[in-house]
Amino acid sequence: MPKQGYSSITLSSKLVRRARKLLDGPLGERYRSLTELASEALDEKLEALKEAPIVSMRTPSREDAKRMILAYLKENPGAHYPSDIAYSLGLDLEVVFEVTESLLQEHMVETRSIIQQEIKAR
C-alpha cells in the first residue's frame, strides 16, 4: 500500500527493465530511484501536453485522403512517419495508416527503415 498522499501505478516489465538499465548507467546518477525518474518523466510529459496545440480532425473519403497525402508527400519530399502526416493534415491516424498501406501496395510510396536512413546519411 502506498504512503499517505501517494498512489501507485502499474508499468510494463519491459519499461521498468529499460528504466533500471538507464539508472544503472552514468545517466542514472542524477536520480535517487526509479520513482524519481518516473515522476520527472511524467511531469515533463504533462507539461508538454499542456502546451500541445489542439488539432481538428477531418474524416474525408478515402480517395480525398489519398489525394491529400500524395499532395503532402509531393510538397514535402523525404521520409515521414504516418503520425506526422496525420498531424500535419488534421487526419485521423487510422485513416492515414489505411491509405498509406494501400499506397504501398500500389507501389506509389515506399518505406525506409531508420537503419537505411542512417546509412544514407553517412
Secondary structure, 3 states (H helix, E strand, C coil): CCCCCCCCCCCCHHHHHHHHHHHHCHHHHHCCCHHHHHHHHHHHHHHHHHHCCCCCCECCCHHHHHHHHHHHHHHCCCCCCHHHHHHHHCECHHHHHHHHHHHHHCCCCCCCCHHHHHHHHC
